[in-house]
Each structure stands twice: as C-alpha cells, then as structure tokens.
Amino acid sequence: MSENIESINYKEVIEYSLDPLIVHSQLKIIYINEAAEKFFRASRDEVMGASPLDIFKDTSKPAIIKRISGAYSKPAEVIEESIYRMDGTPVDVELYCHPIKIGETKAIQTYVKDITERKQQEKVQYEMNIQINELATKIVPLIEGIAVLPLLGVINEDRAKQLLELVPVNVQEQEVSRLIIDCSGIYKIDHLVIDSLFKINNVLKLLGVKCILTGVRPQLAVEAVKHGINLKNIITFSNVKDALDFLGVNNTK
C-alpha cells in the first residue's frame, strides 16, 4: 500500500489542486499548477524561471526574503499580502508556504488563496461600523437644553464602551440638560444593553443631566429584572413624543 502511495507523481497531485500552487527554489520559480496559471493570468512559460519576489510590492520584499529563507527548514505562518498578477492587477491573498524536497533539491511550495472578496466585505463592514458608531454617539439637539440620542443596530462591548465614554462628553459640549435616549432602533436587548443604559444614566445624573429612555420594549424590563437591575429610578416612555410632552415641549408646531 505504502509503495503505491510513494509512486504517485508529485506533479500530478498538485496539478489537480484547485488552489494556485507555486514551487520555487533559490528565488526561482520551478513549477506552477494550472490553477496558478489562471490566477496569475499567465502561462507557465512566462512564470517559470522568474523570481517569486516579482509579484510583491517593493516595500514587502525584505520581509518576504526573510520569510522564504526560513521556510526551507519549517512551514511559515499564514500571512495576508497584496500582490500583483502578471498583468499588473493587484490582488489580496493569503500565503502559506512549507518546505519540500524534489530529488536532492530543497524547495518551497506556496499556496495562494484569493481573499479579495473577503477583504472587500471587511471594508464594507468596517465602513458600516464607523457610520453606525458615529450615529450611536450622535446627539441630536431639539431645542435649547434638550436632545435625543437614537441608538441603532447591535450594541456590542466596543460600542457600549464608546457610548459610555463619548455620550457624557457630547452632552457637556452641547450643553444638554435633558437627554432622551431612544432604544427603539436596538436590534437585541440583552444584559450588555441594559447595563450600558444603566451606567450612562448614572453618569449623566452625576453631571446634572436628566436622562429619559424611550422605545423601551417589554423585553428590556424583563431582562432588567432577570439581571437584578432596577429601572424604577429611570424615567421611561414608549416613544419620543411622550417624552417631549413630559418635558413640556409642544412638538406639533
């Protein structure tokens, strides 16, 4: 059985791999599979014999040389890099290399994984998070001394920390004495959300700011009781209009 396995042609194995694979030795590409031809948009004849450094940005080359040097003795960690196809098109990839031996020649086999789509999704998500976080701490002034803070989306630990840090600062900068925090746009009410609202209310109270919660769903009250948080000392209303009526503001004009 082992003899049959050992007789399998190495080139045949990597040729049928769906991942782009490059084999190089002494900074010279000695083989690429069909998937790598398609990925780099070049034939084997164009690629083989070239330096694997050619696909990297100049700023990355010193680190890559060091990485290649170490990969002759042990596998290198997976890294993310921006490289170039043969037509000059940049592409984001994951690279993983490990040592192999072809006859008496020490070489390195490098797996190339296109992560362009993932990086684009991460960028979109990052930009969305920035926008949401900006909205999450954006206090909207209504009339002198009164403002609304609309909470939107999901509140995770980072956003909860940001709210606790920035809301008191923004309140003071805008000289707000009464703040309506509207919770109707929060997707999920959990202990983190309740704890955040409770802490913000306490901090604003110390600053002399009256805090009113609106859009409070029954789930919030249930979760608060479940976690032993007393909401009786927090003024709540079903919507912003009711809160404004409570504050004596006629918002129908």
Order of alpha helices (4+ residues) and beta strands (2+ residues): alpha-alpha-beta-beta-alpha-alpha-alpha-beta-beta-beta-alpha-beta-beta-alpha-beta-alpha-beta-alpha-beta-alpha
